[in-house]
C-alpha cells in the first residue's frame, strides 16, 4: 500500500526565494501529526502544495500515490488559516452546500458538533464572532470522511475554553485509516493529542519523530524541546 503522503526532493521557489528545499517526507495512516516551525519556515507553502494550490518547482508530492489534483481533493479535507466562508450564509446552508459538493460529508456528524458547541444552524455567519466562525469552519472540515485532514492553525482564533473540545473533535472524527496534519504555534495546547511531529525551518525538515521518542530521548516535552531547538 502506498504511503498516505509522500514528498520526494520537493522544492518550491518564489522568484529568487526558496520556500521549500529538497523535502523528503512520508506520512502513514492513523496518526495525528504536528507540523511545527517558526514563522516563514515553509509550513503554509507545504500545506498549499498538499492541497494543489501551488505547483512544485522541483520534486514530487503524492497523496495515495497520486499527484494533487481532482482525485486527491476528494480525500483531503483542508482547513485554511483564514475564514473563507460568505458572511451572508446561514450555517444550515453551508451544511447543505458541503453535502452537495463532497460525497463524503456527514451532515449528521456536523449537526451533532454544532449542538455540542451551542451553535444555532439557523444563524448567519455575519452575526458570529471570529472564533465562532472558525469553529463552524472546523466542523465542516471534520465532518468529511477524508483520508487526510490538513488543519492550518485550527485553534489559533478560539478561546482557551473551546480548545479542549476542538481537539477532542479532531481526535473523535478521524479513523485509523486517516491522518491529521496540524500546523500550529500553540504546541503546548496540542501536544497531548499528537502522535508525531515534524520540525521545519528555512524550508527544510529538521526532525520527524514520534512524540514518545522525543520525551524518552530528550527527557522533556515537545514544547520545551521545540523552544530549545529554535531558541524561542
Secondary structure as GFF3:
##gff-version 3
##sequence-region A 1 232
A	DSSP	beta_strand	5	14	.	.	.	ID=ss1
A	DSSP	beta_strand	17	27	.	.	.	ID=ss2
A	DSSP	beta_strand	32	36	.	.	.	ID=ss3
A	DSSP	alpha_helix	43	50	.	.	.	ID=ss4
A	DSSP	beta_strand	58	63	.	.	.	ID=ss5
A	DSSP	beta_strand	66	67	.	.	.	ID=ss6
A	DSSP	alpha_helix	70	73	.	.	.	ID=ss7
A	DSSP	beta_strand	76	79	.	.	.	ID=ss8
A	DSSP	alpha_helix	91	101	.	.	.	ID=ss9
A	DSSP	alpha_helix	107	116	.	.	.	ID=ss10
A	DSSP	three_ten_helix	125	127	.	.	.	ID=ss11
A	DSSP	alpha_helix	130	142	.	.	.	ID=ss12
A	DSSP	beta_strand	148	152	.	.	.	ID=ss13
A	DSSP	alpha_helix	160	172	.	.	.	ID=ss14
A	DSSP	beta_strand	179	183	.	.	.	ID=ss15
A	DSSP	alpha_helix	187	190	.	.	.	ID=ss16
A	DSSP	three_ten_helix	191	193	.	.	.	ID=ss17
A	DSSP	beta_strand	196	201	.	.	.	ID=ss18
A	DSSP	beta_strand	204	210	.	.	.	ID=ss19
A	DSSP	alpha_helix	211	218	.	.	.	ID=ss20
A	DSSP	alpha_helix	222	230	.	.	.	ID=ss21
###
